[in-house]
């Protein structure tokens, strides 16, 4: 089966405060005109302080074959950030019983797109079932392993732009073991 992203999928357009100001297709949002559209990220830690990362499949239109945030996806037109976060977590990892902690929102820009990113973290030790229609597997990484691979072309630029903030917050919340801080 050949996979591809749906270029006609509709996304909300937002201002930097997150207010909806319009709508555009995925193709328009990722085609270089860079209208600002909202996305959700969920960083999933286990009780040992390891961070789950997903591998993006080769057919993705943005950053194929790179390791990325545990859960990441677009907010659909007419959908809240909270609903999108739970939908994406279930679609990508099969998890639905978790407590998300909002960390921050920021604008991420690349040559192809602009995203208003809503960043969350959670601690989760239940089963994870990666969806092959969404990603190319995933695994837990130690914090040391993550830090060693930053800047090596292993991760998406978006993940690298926020990982230190996420790790700092996880340390504050005593999620990370003392040897990984």
C-alpha positions in Angstrom: 0.0 0.0 0.0 1.3 3.4 -0.9 1.0 6.1 1.7 0.9 9.8 1.3 -0.4 12.9 3.2 -3.7 14.2 2.0 -2.8 17.6 0.4 -6.5 18.6 0.4 -7.0 18.1 4.2 -8.3 21.3 5.7 -6.4 23.0 8.6 -7.4 26.1 10.6 -5.2 29.2 10.1 -4.4 31.1 13.3 -2.7 34.2 14.6 0.2 33.9 17.1 -2.3 34.0 20.0 -4.1 30.9 18.6 -7.2 32.7 17.3 -8.7 31.2 14.1 -8.4 33.6 11.2 -9.1 31.3 8.3 -8.6 27.9 6.7 -6.3 26.3 4.2 -5.4 22.9 2.8 -2.4 20.9 3.9 -0.9 21.5 0.5 -1.2 25.3 1.0 0.2 25.1 4.5 3.2 23.0 3.5 3.8 24.4 0.1 6.1 27.3 0.9 3.5 30.1 1.4 3.8 29.4 5.2 0.4 30.3 6.6 0.4 29.8 10.4 -1.4 26.7 11.4 -1.7 24.9 14.9 -0.1 21.6 15.8 0.1 19.6 19.0 3.2 17.9 20.5 3.1 15.4 23.4 6.4 14.2 24.9 5.8 10.8 26.5 8.2 9.9 29.4 8.2 6.6 31.2 8.8 6.2 35.0 12.5 5.6 34.3 12.8 9.1 32.7 13.2 7.8 29.2 11.6 9.7 26.3 9.6 7.9 23.6 10.3 9.1 20.1 8.6 8.2 16.9 10.2 7.6 13.6 8.6 9.5 10.7 7.8 7.3 7.7 9.6 7.8 4.4 6.4 8.9 2.7 5.7 12.0 4.9 5.8 15.3 3.1 7.8 17.0 5.9 11.0 15.5 7.5 10.6 11.8 6.3 12.8 9.2 8.1 13.7 11.4 11.0 13.1 10.7 14.7 10.5 13.1 16.2 8.3 14.1 19.2 6.4 11.2 20.8 3.2 12.5 19.3 2.8 15.3 16.9 0.0 16.3 14.6 -2.2 19.0 13.2 -5.2 20.4 14.8 -8.1 19.7 12.5 -10.5 22.4 11.4 -13.2 22.8 14.1 -11.1 20.9 16.7 -9.7 22.2 20.0 -6.1 21.7 21.0 -7.1 19.3 23.8 -9.2 17.1 21.5 -6.4 17.1 18.8 -3.8 16.1 21.4 -5.9 13.1 22.6 -6.9 12.1 19.0 -3.2 12.2 17.8 -2.0 10.2 20.9 -4.6 7.5 20.2 -4.0 7.5 16.4 -0.2 7.3 16.7 0.5 5.4 19.9 -2.8 3.8 20.9 -2.8 5.7 24.3 -5.9 7.3 25.7 -5.4 7.3 29.4 -2.8 10.0 30.2 -2.6 13.3 31.9 -1.1 16.0 29.6 0.8 18.9 31.2 0.9 22.0 29.0 4.4 23.5 28.8 4.2 26.3 26.2 3.2 27.4 22.7 5.6 28.9 20.2 5.9 29.6 16.5 8.2 27.2 14.6 9.3 28.3 11.1 11.0 26.5 8.3 11.4 27.2 4.6 8.1 25.3 3.9 5.8 26.0 6.8 4.9 28.0 10.0 3.3 26.2 12.9 1.9 27.4 16.2 3.1 24.5 18.4 1.3 23.6 21.6 3.8 21.5 23.6 2.7 19.1 26.3 4.4 16.3 28.3 3.1 13.3 30.2 4.4 10.3 32.1 3.0 7.0 30.8 3.9 3.4 31.5 1.1 1.6 29.8 1.2 -0.2 26.5 2.2 1.7 23.4 1.0 0.4 20.0 2.6 2.4 17.1 0.3 2.8 14.1 2.1 1.8 10.9 -0.3 4.1 8.9 1.0 7.0 11.0 4.7 6.3 11.8 7.6 4.0 11.2 7.8 2.6 14.8 9.3 4.2 17.8 11.1 3.5 21.0 12.2 5.0 24.4 15.5 6.9 24.4 17.6 7.8 27.4 18.1 11.5 27.9 21.9 11.0 27.4 21.2 9.2 24.1 18.9 12.1 22.9 21.5 14.7 23.8 24.3 12.8 22.0 22.3 12.8 18.8 21.2 16.4 18.7 22.7 18.2 15.7 23.6 14.9 14.0 20.7 14.8 11.5 18.9 12.2 13.4 16.0 14.3 14.7 13.6 16.7 13.1 14.5 20.4 13.5 11.2 21.0 15.3 12.0 18.4 17.9 15.5 19.8 18.4 14.1 23.3 18.8 12.0 22.3 21.9 13.7 19.3 23.5 15.8 21.2 26.0 12.8 23.0 27.3 11.0 19.7 27.6 13.9 18.1 29.4 14.3 21.0 31.8 10.6 20.8 32.7 10.8 17.1 33.1 13.7 17.6 35.5 11.7 20.1 37.5 8.9 17.7 37.8 11.3 14.9 38.9 10.6 12.8 35.9 14.2 12.4 35.0 16.6 10.3 37.0 19.5 12.2 38.6 22.0 10.5 36.3 20.4 11.9 33.1 20.0 15.6 34.1 
